[in-house]
Amino acid sequence: MTDPILSLKDAALSLNGNAGRIDILHGITLDVRPKETLALVGPSGSGKSSLLMLMGGLERATSGTISALGRDLTALDEDALARFRRDHMGVVFQSFHLIPTMTALENVATPLELAGDRNAFARAADELANVGLSHRAEHYPAQLSGGEQQRVALARAAAPRPDILLADEPTGNLDETNGAAIMDLLLDLRDQYGSTLVLVTHATDLANRCDRVIRLRDGRIAETPAQDAAE
């Protein structure tokens, strides 16, 4: 049997807030298979985005272990985690997180340049073409619509050919038409590069296009029938 590309064992997350310690995730045990598309669904506050951040090493588990591609992320320091993400992961956020002072082309090329790719701008141009934005390459984020900004963010995440693509509510800030287009692009990029895709979504139609749906409730994995949809 193929080893999981992502594996969480009894992972928990607690954070300290103004009101004291807040327990966000409790004893999450989950394996994700290579090239699987997994949707994380559930009501607001159930821990979906926090779980995605644990998978990407963007949050530190309070207890338990998290491994990706056989590496124990909980044992890596911040620099090693950053290198691992650079080399193996792409992350797409709901709010795009583009650099406002850079053009679309520069935004996509930046992670490639940081990885030492001498063809960073040529590859970035190819990725913008893949998402239908060659004609917007020299435009800044403020000159782009929300749907176009998310396309740039997708191109940036996909440019390094990540083994794992993580997406947090990638259609959450978009209208229905743009949301459907982003859904199609996400799945196309998954197929093109053979990436494992894990996404947080409230969109029933997007969740239903995934191989598996995991429902969270109160920071725990709930029983999720195969046909269950996002709330």
DRENPA-3360 file (N, C-alpha, C; in nm, 2 decimals, always signed):
BEGIN
1 = MTDPILSL = +0.08/-0.12/+0.00/+0.00/+0.00/+0.00/+0.09/+0.13/+0.00 ~ +0.05/+0.22/-0.08/+0.13/+0.35/-0.09/+0.13/+0.42/+0.04 ~ +0.25/+0.47/+0.08/+0.26/+0.55/+0.20/+0.18/+0.68/+0.18 ~ +0.12/+0.74/+0.29/+0.06/+0.87/+0.28/+0.15/+0.98/+0.25 ~ +0.11/+1.08/+0.18/+0.19/+1.19/+0.15/+0.18/+1.29/+0.27 ~ +0.07/+1.29/+0.34/+0.05/+1.37/+0.46/-0.01/+1.28/+0.57 ~ +0.05/+1.29/+0.69/+0.00/+1.20/+0.79/+0.00/+1.28/+0.93 ~ -0.12/+1.28/+0.99/-0.13/+1.35/+1.12/-0.17/+1.24/+1.22;
9 = KDAALSLN = -0.10/+1.24/+1.33/-0.13/+1.14/+1.44/-0.16/+1.21/+1.57 ~ -0.28/+1.21/+1.62/-0.32/+1.27/+1.74/-0.28/+1.41/+1.75 ~ -0.29/+1.49/+1.64/-0.24/+1.63/+1.64/-0.35/+1.72/+1.71 ~ -0.29/+1.81/+1.79/-0.38/+1.90/+1.87/-0.32/+2.04/+1.85 ~ -0.41/+2.14/+1.86/-0.36/+2.28/+1.85/-0.43/+2.36/+1.95 ~ -0.36/+2.43/+2.04/-0.41/+2.53/+2.13/-0.34/+2.66/+2.12 ~ -0.41/+2.77/+2.14/-0.35/+2.90/+2.13/-0.39/+2.98/+2.25 ~ -0.30/+3.07/+2.29/-0.33/+3.16/+2.40/-0.39/+3.29/+2.35;
17 = GNAGRIDI = -0.51/+3.32/+2.39/-0.57/+3.45/+2.36/-0.60/+3.54/+2.48 ~ -0.66/+3.65/+2.46/-0.69/+3.74/+2.57/-0.77/+3.68/+2.68 ~ -0.86/+3.58/+2.64/-0.94/+3.51/+2.74/-0.87/+3.39/+2.79 ~ -0.75/+3.37/+2.76/-0.68/+3.25/+2.81/-0.66/+3.15/+2.70 ~ -0.63/+3.03/+2.73/-0.60/+2.92/+2.64/-0.72/+2.88/+2.56 ~ -0.71/+2.86/+2.43/-0.82/+2.82/+2.35/-0.78/+2.69/+2.28 ~ -0.85/+2.59/+2.30/-0.83/+2.46/+2.23/-0.90/+2.46/+2.10 ~ -0.82/+2.45/+1.99/-0.88/+2.46/+1.86/-0.90/+2.32/+1.79;
25 = LHGITLDV = -0.80/+2.24/+1.80/-0.80/+2.11/+1.74/-0.77/+2.00/+1.84 ~ -0.84/+1.89/+1.83/-0.83/+1.78/+1.94/-0.80/+1.65/+1.87 ~ -0.68/+1.59/+1.89/-0.66/+1.46/+1.85/-0.69/+1.42/+1.71 ~ -0.64/+1.50/+1.62/-0.67/+1.47/+1.48/-0.57/+1.36/+1.42 ~ -0.63/+1.25/+1.38/-0.55/+1.15/+1.31/-0.61/+1.13/+1.17 ~ -0.52/+1.15/+1.07/-0.57/+1.16/+0.93/-0.45/+1.13/+0.84 ~ -0.47/+1.04/+0.74/-0.37/+1.02/+0.63/-0.43/+1.07/+0.50 ~ -0.35/+1.13/+0.42/-0.38/+1.18/+0.29/-0.30/+1.11/+0.18;
33 = RPKETLAL = -0.36/+1.05/+0.09/-0.29/+0.97/-0.01/-0.22/+1.06/-0.12 ~ -0.11/+1.01/-0.18/-0.06/+1.09/-0.29/-0.16/+1.10/-0.41 ~ -0.17/+1.23/-0.46/-0.25/+1.26/-0.57/-0.40/+1.26/-0.53 ~ -0.43/+1.25/-0.40/-0.57/+1.26/-0.36/-0.61/+1.40/-0.36 ~ -0.74/+1.43/-0.38/-0.80/+1.56/-0.36/-0.90/+1.55/-0.24 ~ -0.87/+1.62/-0.14/-0.94/+1.61/-0.01/-1.00/+1.75/+0.03 ~ -1.13/+1.74/+0.06/-1.20/+1.87/+0.10/-1.22/+1.86/+0.25 ~ -1.19/+1.97/+0.32/-1.22/+1.99/+0.46/-1.34/+2.08/+0.48;
41 = VGPSGSGK = -1.44/+2.03/+0.53/-1.57/+2.11/+0.54/-1.61/+2.11/+0.69 ~ -1.71/+2.19/+0.71/-1.77/+2.21/+0.85/-1.81/+2.35/+0.88 ~ -1.88/+2.37/+0.98/-1.93/+2.50/+1.02/-1.81/+2.60/+1.05 ~ -1.84/+2.73/+1.05/-1.74/+2.82/+1.09/-1.69/+2.80/+1.23 ~ -1.56/+2.81/+1.25/-1.51/+2.78/+1.38/-1.48/+2.64/+1.42 ~ -1.50/+2.55/+1.32/-1.48/+2.41/+1.35/-1.33/+2.36/+1.34 ~ -1.24/+2.45/+1.29/-1.10/+2.42/+1.29/-1.05/+2.38/+1.15 ~ -1.13/+2.40/+1.04/-1.08/+2.36/+0.91/-0.95/+2.43/+0.87;
49 = SSLLMLMG = -0.95/+2.57/+0.88/-0.83/+2.64/+0.83/-0.72/+2.61/+0.92 ~ -0.74/+2.59/+1.05/-0.63/+2.56/+1.14/-0.57/+2.43/+1.11 ~ -0.65/+2.33/+1.07/-0.60/+2.20/+1.03/-0.51/+2.21/+0.90 ~ -0.56/+2.29/+0.81/-0.48/+2.32/+0.69/-0.35/+2.38/+0.72 ~ -0.35/+2.48/+0.81/-0.22/+2.54/+0.85/-0.13/+2.44/+0.92 ~ -0.18/+2.35/+0.99/-0.09/+2.25/+1.05/-0.03/+2.16/+0.94 ~ -0.11/+2.12/+0.84/-0.06/+2.04/+0.73/+0.05/+2.11/+0.66 ~ +0.04/+2.24/+0.65/+0.15/+2.32/+0.58/+0.26/+2.37/+0.66;
57 = GLERATSG = +0.26/+2.33/+0.79/+0.36/+2.38/+0.88/+0.36/+2.53/+0.91 ~ +0.24/+2.59/+0.88/+0.22/+2.73/+0.91/+0.17/+2.76/+1.05 ~ +0.13/+2.65/+1.12/+0.10/+2.65/+1.26/+0.17/+2.53/+1.32 ~ +0.21/+2.55/+1.45/+0.28/+2.44/+1.52/+0.18/+2.36/+1.60 ~ +0.18/+2.23/+1.59/+0.10/+2.15/+1.67/+0.14/+2.16/+1.81 ~ +0.04/+2.17/+1.90/+0.07/+2.17/+2.05/+0.11/+2.03/+2.09 ~ +0.06/+1.93/+2.03/+0.10/+1.79/+2.06/+0.06/+1.70/+1.94 ~ +0.12/+1.58/+1.94/+0.10/+1.49/+1.83/+0.20/+1.52/+1.72;
65 = TISALGRD = +0.19/+1.44/+1.61/+0.29/+1.46/+1.50/+0.23/+1.48/+1.37 ~ +0.30/+1.55/+1.28/+0.25/+1.58/+1.15/+0.37/+1.55/+1.05 ~ +0.35/+1.47/+0.96/+0.46/+1.44/+0.86/+0.41/+1.46/+0.72 ~ +0.50/+1.50/+0.63/+0.47/+1.53/+0.49/+0.59/+1.47/+0.41 ~ +0.56/+1.39/+0.31/+0.66/+1.32/+0.23/+0.76/+1.25/+0.32 ~ +0.72/+1.20/+0.43/+0.80/+1.12/+0.52/+0.89/+1.21/+0.61 ~ +0.87/+1.34/+0.61/+0.94/+1.43/+0.70/+0.86/+1.47/+0.81 ~ +0.91/+1.46/+0.93/+0.84/+1.50/+1.05/+0.84/+1.65/+1.06;
73 = LTALDEDA = +0.73/+1.72/+1.03/+0.73/+1.86/+1.03/+0.74/+1.92/+1.17 ~ +0.70/+1.84/+1.27/+0.70/+1.89/+1.41/+0.84/+1.90/+1.46 ~ +0.94/+1.83/+1.39/+1.08/+1.83/+1.44/+1.16/+1.93/+1.36 ~ +1.10/+2.01/+1.27/+1.18/+2.10/+1.19/+1.17/+2.24/+1.25 ~ +1.29/+2.32/+1.25/+1.28/+2.45/+1.29/+1.22/+2.54/+1.18 ~ +1.20/+2.67/+1.21/+1.13/+2.76/+1.12/+1.20/+2.77/+0.98 ~ +1.33/+2.78/+0.98/+1.40/+2.79/+0.85/+1.39/+2.66/+0.77 ~ +1.40/+2.54/+0.84/+1.38/+2.42/+0.77/+1.24/+2.40/+0.71;
81 = LARFRRDH = +1.14/+2.44/+0.79/+1.00/+2.44/+0.75/+0.98/+2.53/+0.63 ~ +1.04/+2.65/+0.63/+1.02/+2.74/+0.51/+1.08/+2.68/+0.39 ~ +1.20/+2.61/+0.40/+1.26/+2.55/+0.28/+1.17/+2.43/+0.23 ~ +1.12/+2.36/+0.33/+1.03/+2.24/+0.29/+0.91/+2.29/+0.21 ~ +0.85/+2.40/+0.26/+0.73/+2.45/+0.19/+0.77/+2.50/+0.05 ~ +0.89/+2.57/+0.05/+0.93/+2.62/-0.08/+0.95/+2.51/-0.18 ~ +1.01/+2.40/-0.14/+1.04/+2.29/-0.23/+0.93/+2.20/-0.26 ~ +0.83/+2.19/-0.17/+0.73/+2.08/-0.19/+0.58/+2.13/-0.18;
89 = MGVVFQSF = +0.55/+2.25/-0.14/+0.41/+2.29/-0.11/+0.38/+2.42/-0.18 ~ +0.25/+2.43/-0.22/+0.20/+2.55/-0.27/+0.08/+2.59/-0.19 ~ +0.06/+2.71/-0.15/-0.05/+2.75/-0.06/-0.13/+2.86/-0.13 ~ -0.26/+2.85/-0.13/-0.35/+2.95/-0.19/-0.45/+3.00/-0.08 ~ -0.45/+3.13/-0.05/-0.54/+3.18/+0.05/-0.66/+3.25/+0.00 ~ -0.76/+3.26/+0.08/-0.89/+3.33/+0.04/-0.86/+3.47/+0.00 ~ -0.77/+3.54/+0.07/-0.75/+3.68/+0.05/-0.63/+3.71/-0.04 ~ -0.59/+3.61/-0.12/-0.49/+3.62/-0.23/-0.35/+3.64/-0.18;
97 = HLIPTMTA = -0.32/+3.73/-0.09/-0.18/+3.75/-0.04/-0.08/+3.78/-0.15 ~ -0.12/+3.86/-0.25/-0.03/+3.91/-0.35/+0.05/+4.02/-0.30 ~ +0.17/+4.04/-0.35/+0.25/+4.16/-0.31/+0.21/+4.28/-0.39 ~ +0.16/+4.38/-0.33/+0.09/+4.49/-0.41/+0.19/+4.57/-0.49 ~ +0.32/+4.57/-0.46/+0.41/+4.65/-0.53/+0.48/+4.57/-0.65 ~ +0.43/+4.45/-0.67/+0.49/+4.37/-0.78/+0.38/+4.34/-0.88 ~ +0.42/+4.33/-1.01/+0.32/+4.29/-1.11/+0.28/+4.15/-1.10 ~ +0.18/+4.11/-1.17/+0.14/+3.97/-1.17/+0.26/+3.88/-1.20;
105 = LENVATPL = +0.33/+3.91/-1.31/+0.45/+3.83/-1.34/+0.55/+3.82/-1.23 ~ +0.58/+3.93/-1.17/+0.68/+3.93/-1.06/+0.63/+3.85/-0.94 ~ +0.50/+3.86/-0.91/+0.44/+3.78/-0.80/+0.46/+3.63/-0.82 ~ +0.44/+3.59/-0.94/+0.45/+3.45/-0.98/+0.59/+3.40/-0.98 ~ +0.68/+3.49/-1.03/+0.82/+3.46/-1.04/+0.90/+3.45/-0.91 ~ +0.85/+3.53/-0.81/+0.92/+3.54/-0.68/+0.96/+3.41/-0.61 ~ +0.86/+3.32/-0.59/+0.90/+3.19/-0.53/+1.00/+3.11/-0.61 ~ +1.00/+3.12/-0.74/+1.09/+3.05/-0.83/+1.23/+3.11/-0.81;
113 = ELAGDRNA = +1.24/+3.25/-0.81/+1.36/+3.31/-0.79/+1.42/+3.28/-0.65 ~ +1.34/+3.27/-0.55/+1.39/+3.24/-0.42/+1.45/+3.09/-0.41 ~ +1.39/+3.01/-0.50/+1.44/+2.87/-0.51/+1.56/+2.86/-0.60 ~ +1.61/+2.97/-0.66/+1.73/+2.97/-0.74/+1.70/+2.93/-0.89 ~ +1.58/+2.94/-0.93/+1.55/+2.91/-1.07/+1.59/+3.02/-1.17 ~ +1.68/+2.99/-1.26/+1.73/+3.09/-1.35/+1.63/+3.13/-1.45 ~ +1.53/+3.04/-1.47/+1.43/+3.06/-1.57/+1.30/+3.11/-1.51 ~ +1.31/+3.18/-1.39/+1.19/+3.21/-1.31/+1.09/+3.29/-1.39;
121 = FARAADEL = +1.13/+3.39/-1.47/+1.03/+3.47/-1.53/+0.97/+3.40/-1.65 ~ +1.04/+3.32/-1.72/+0.99/+3.24/-1.83/+0.88/+3.14/-1.78 ~ +0.92/+3.07/-1.67/+0.82/+2.98/-1.61/+0.70/+3.05/-1.56 ~ +0.72/+3.17/-1.50/+0.61/+3.25/-1.45/+0.52/+3.29/-1.56 ~ +0.57/+3.33/-1.67/+0.49/+3.36/-1.79/+0.41/+3.24/-1.83 ~ +0.47/+3.13/-1.83/+0.39/+3.00/-1.87/+0.28/+2.98/-1.78 ~ +0.30/+3.00/-1.65/+0.19/+2.97/-1.55/+0.08/+3.07/-1.56 ~ +0.11/+3.20/-1.59/+0.01/+3.30/-1.62/-0.07/+3.26/-1.74;
129 = ANVGLSHR = +0.00/+3.21/-1.84/-0.07/+3.16/-1.96/-0.17/+3.05/-1.92 ~ -0.12/+2.96/-1.84/-0.21/+2.84/-1.80/-0.34/+2.89/-1.73 ~ -0.34/+3.00/-1.66/-0.46/+3.05/-1.60/-0.52/+3.16/-1.68 ~ -0.48/+3.18/-1.80/-0.55/+3.27/-1.89/-0.52/+3.42/-1.86 ~ -0.40/+3.45/-1.81/-0.37/+3.59/-1.78/-0.24/+3.65/-1.84 ~ -0.20/+3.59/-1.95/-0.09/+3.65/-2.02/-0.10/+3.80/-2.05 ~ -0.22/+3.84/-2.08/-0.24/+3.98/-2.11/-0.24/+4.07/-1.99 ~ -0.23/+4.01/-1.87/-0.23/+4.09/-1.75/-0.10/+4.08/-1.67;
137 = AEHYPAQL = +0.00/+4.03/-1.74/+0.13/+4.00/-1.67/+0.19/+4.13/-1.61 ~ +0.18/+4.24/-1.67/+0.24/+4.36/-1.62/+0.15/+4.45/-1.54 ~ +0.04/+4.40/-1.50/-0.05/+4.47/-1.42/-0.03/+4.44/-1.27 ~ -0.05/+4.54/-1.19/-0.04/+4.52/-1.04/-0.17/+4.47/-0.98 ~ -0.16/+4.41/-0.86/-0.28/+4.35/-0.80/-0.40/+4.45/-0.80 ~ -0.38/+4.58/-0.76/-0.49/+4.67/-0.75/-0.55/+4.70/-0.89 ~ -0.49/+4.66/-1.00/-0.55/+4.68/-1.13/-0.62/+4.55/-1.18 ~ -0.63/+4.45/-1.09/-0.69/+4.32/-1.13/-0.82/+4.30/-1.05;
145 = SGGEQQRV = -0.91/+4.23/-1.11/-1.03/+4.20/-1.04/-1.00/+4.09/-0.93 ~ -1.10/+4.06/-0.85/-1.08/+3.95/-0.75/-1.05/+3.82/-0.81 ~ -1.13/+3.79/-0.91/-1.10/+3.66/-0.98/-0.97/+3.65/-1.05 ~ -0.92/+3.76/-1.10/-0.79/+3.77/-1.17/-0.68/+3.76/-1.06 ~ -0.70/+3.82/-0.95/-0.60/+3.81/-0.84/-0.59/+3.67/-0.79 ~ -0.70/+3.60/-0.78/-0.69/+3.46/-0.73/-0.63/+3.37/-0.84 ~ -0.64/+3.40/-0.97/-0.57/+3.33/-1.07/-0.42/+3.35/-1.06 ~ -0.38/+3.47/-1.03/-0.24/+3.50/-1.01/-0.19/+3.42/-0.89;
153 = ALARAAAP = -0.27/+3.42/-0.78/-0.23/+3.34/-0.66/-0.22/+3.19/-0.69 ~ -0.31/+3.14/-0.78/-0.30/+3.00/-0.82/-0.17/+2.97/-0.90 ~ -0.15/+3.06/-0.99/-0.03/+3.05/-1.08/+0.10/+3.05/-0.99 ~ +0.10/+3.14/-0.89/+0.22/+3.15/-0.80/+0.24/+3.02/-0.72 ~ +0.13/+2.96/-0.67/+0.13/+2.84/-0.59/+0.17/+2.72/-0.68 ~ +0.13/+2.72/-0.81/+0.16/+2.60/-0.89/+0.29/+2.61/-0.96 ~ +0.35/+2.73/-0.97/+0.47/+2.75/-1.05/+0.59/+2.65/-1.01 ~ +0.61/+2.63/-0.88/+0.72/+2.54/-0.84/+0.69/+2.39/-0.85;
161 = RPDILLAD = +0.57/+2.36/-0.91/+0.53/+2.22/-0.93/+0.52/+2.15/-0.80 ~ +0.44/+2.19/-0.70/+0.44/+2.14/-0.57/+0.39/+2.00/-0.56 ~ +0.44/+1.92/-0.47/+0.39/+1.79/-0.44/+0.25/+1.80/-0.37 ~ +0.24/+1.90/-0.29/+0.11/+1.92/-0.21/+0.07/+2.07/-0.24 ~ -0.06/+2.08/-0.27/-0.12/+2.21/-0.29/-0.23/+2.23/-0.19 ~ -0.22/+2.33/-0.11/-0.32/+2.36/+0.00/-0.39/+2.49/-0.04 ~ -0.52/+2.48/-0.02/-0.61/+2.60/-0.06/-0.71/+2.62/+0.05 ~ -0.71/+2.74/+0.10/-0.80/+2.78/+0.21/-0.91/+2.87/+0.16;
169 = EPTGNLDE = -1.03/+2.82/+0.14/-1.14/+2.89/+0.09/-1.11/+2.96/-0.04 ~ -1.05/+2.89/-0.14/-1.00/+2.96/-0.26/-1.11/+3.04/-0.34 ~ -1.24/+3.00/-0.32/-1.35/+3.07/-0.39/-1.43/+3.16/-0.30 ~ -1.39/+3.17/-0.17/-1.47/+3.24/-0.07/-1.49/+3.39/-0.10 ~ -1.40/+3.46/-0.17/-1.42/+3.60/-0.19/-1.46/+3.63/-0.34 ~ -1.51/+3.53/-0.40/-1.55/+3.54/-0.55/-1.69/+3.52/-0.57 ~ -1.75/+3.58/-0.68/-1.88/+3.55/-0.72/-1.89/+3.41/-0.78 ~ -2.01/+3.37/-0.81/-2.04/+3.23/-0.85/-1.96/+3.20/-0.98;
177 = TNGAAIMD = -1.96/+3.29/-1.07/-1.89/+3.26/-1.20/-1.74/+3.25/-1.18 ~ -1.68/+3.35/-1.11/-1.54/+3.34/-1.09/-1.50/+3.22/-1.00 ~ -1.59/+3.19/-0.90/-1.56/+3.08/-0.82/-1.56/+2.95/-0.90 ~ -1.65/+2.93/-0.99/-1.65/+2.81/-1.07/-1.53/+2.80/-1.16 ~ -1.48/+2.92/-1.21/-1.36/+2.92/-1.29/-1.24/+2.88/-1.21 ~ -1.23/+2.93/-1.09/-1.12/+2.90/-1.00/-1.12/+2.75/-0.96 ~ -1.24/+2.69/-0.94/-1.25/+2.55/-0.91/-1.19/+2.47/-1.03 ~ -1.23/+2.51/-1.15/-1.18/+2.43/-1.27/-1.03/+2.44/-1.28;
185 = LLLDLRDQ = -0.98/+2.56/-1.25/-0.83/+2.58/-1.26/-0.76/+2.50/-1.15 ~ -0.81/+2.50/-1.03/-0.75/+2.42/-0.93/-0.74/+2.27/-0.97 ~ -0.85/+2.22/-1.02/-0.85/+2.07/-1.05/-0.76/+2.05/-1.18 ~ -0.76/+2.15/-1.27/-0.67/+2.13/-1.39/-0.52/+2.13/-1.34 ~ -0.49/+2.22/-1.25/-0.35/+2.22/-1.20/-0.31/+2.10/-1.13 ~ -0.41/+2.05/-1.05/-0.38/+1.92/-0.99/-0.35/+1.81/-1.09 ~ -0.44/+1.80/-1.19/-0.42/+1.70/-1.29/-0.29/+1.72/-1.37 ~ -0.26/+1.84/-1.40/-0.14/+1.87/-1.48/-0.01/+1.83/-1.41;
193 = YGSTLVLV = +0.00/+1.86/-1.28/+0.12/+1.84/-1.21/+0.12/+1.72/-1.12 ~ +0.01/+1.65/-1.11/+0.00/+1.53/-1.02/+0.01/+1.57/-0.87 ~ -0.03/+1.69/-0.84/-0.02/+1.73/-0.70/-0.13/+1.67/-0.61 ~ -0.11/+1.65/-0.49/-0.21/+1.62/-0.39/-0.27/+1.76/-0.35 ~ -0.41/+1.76/-0.35/-0.48/+1.89/-0.33/-0.56/+1.87/-0.20 ~ -0.54/+1.96/-0.10/-0.62/+1.96/+0.02/-0.68/+2.10/+0.02 ~ -0.81/+2.11/+0.03/-0.87/+2.25/+0.03/-0.98/+2.26/+0.14 ~ -0.99/+2.38/+0.20/-1.10/+2.41/+0.29/-1.21/+2.48/+0.20;
201 = THATDLAN = -1.33/+2.44/+0.22/-1.43/+2.51/+0.14/-1.57/+2.50/+0.21 ~ -1.65/+2.60/+0.18/-1.79/+2.60/+0.22/-1.88/+2.57/+0.10 ~ -1.81/+2.56/-0.02/-1.89/+2.54/-0.15/-1.92/+2.39/-0.17 ~ -2.05/+2.36/-0.16/-2.09/+2.22/-0.18/-2.04/+2.16/-0.31 ~ -2.05/+2.24/-0.42/-2.02/+2.19/-0.55/-1.87/+2.16/-0.56 ~ -1.78/+2.24/-0.50/-1.64/+2.21/-0.50/-1.61/+2.09/-0.41 ~ -1.67/+2.08/-0.30/-1.64/+1.96/-0.21/-1.68/+1.83/-0.28 ~ -1.79/+1.84/-0.35/-1.84/+1.72/-0.42/-1.75/+1.67/-0.54;
209 = RCDRVIRL = -1.66/+1.76/-0.58/-1.57/+1.72/-0.69/-1.44/+1.66/-0.64 ~ -1.43/+1.65/-0.51/-1.31/+1.60/-0.45/-1.32/+1.45/-0.43 ~ -1.21/+1.38/-0.41/-1.21/+1.23/-0.39/-1.27/+1.20/-0.26 ~ -1.25/+1.28/-0.16/-1.29/+1.25/-0.02/-1.32/+1.38/+0.05 ~ -1.42/+1.37/+0.14/-1.46/+1.49/+0.22/-1.45/+1.45/+0.36 ~ -1.38/+1.54/+0.44/-1.36/+1.52/+0.58/-1.44/+1.64/+0.65 ~ -1.53/+1.61/+0.74/-1.61/+1.71/+0.81/-1.55/+1.73/+0.95 ~ -1.53/+1.85/+0.98/-1.49/+1.89/+1.12/-1.60/+1.95/+1.20;
217 = RDGRIAET = -1.60/+1.93/+1.33/-1.69/+1.99/+1.42/-1.63/+2.00/+1.55 ~ -1.63/+2.13/+1.60/-1.57/+2.15/+1.73/-1.43/+2.10/+1.74 ~ -1.35/+2.12/+1.64/-1.21/+2.08/+1.64/-1.18/+1.93/+1.63 ~ -1.28/+1.85/+1.60/-1.26/+1.71/+1.58/-1.32/+1.66/+1.45 ~ -1.26/+1.55/+1.40/-1.32/+1.49/+1.28/-1.45/+1.42/+1.31 ~ -1.55/+1.46/+1.24/-1.68/+1.40/+1.26/-1.71/+1.29/+1.15 ~ -1.80/+1.21/+1.18/-1.83/+1.10/+1.08/-1.89/+1.18/+0.96 ~ -1.84/+1.14/+0.84/-1.87/+1.21/+0.72/-1.92/+1.11/+0.61;
225 = PAQDAAE = -2.05/+1.10/+0.59/-2.09/+1.01/+0.48/-2.03/+1.06/+0.34 ~ -2.01/+0.97/+0.25/-1.94/+1.00/+0.12/-2.02/+1.11/+0.05 ~ -2.15/+1.11/+0.06/-2.23/+1.21/-0.02/-2.25/+1.34/+0.06 ~ -2.19/+1.35/+0.18/-2.21/+1.47/+0.27/-2.15/+1.59/+0.20 ~ -2.20/+1.71/+0.22/-2.16/+1.83/+0.15/-2.12/+1.93/+0.26 ~ -2.06/+2.04/+0.21/-2.01/+2.15/+0.30/-2.13/+2.22/+0.35 ~ -2.12/+2.28/+0.47/-2.22/+2.36/+0.53/-2.20/+2.50/+0.49;
% end
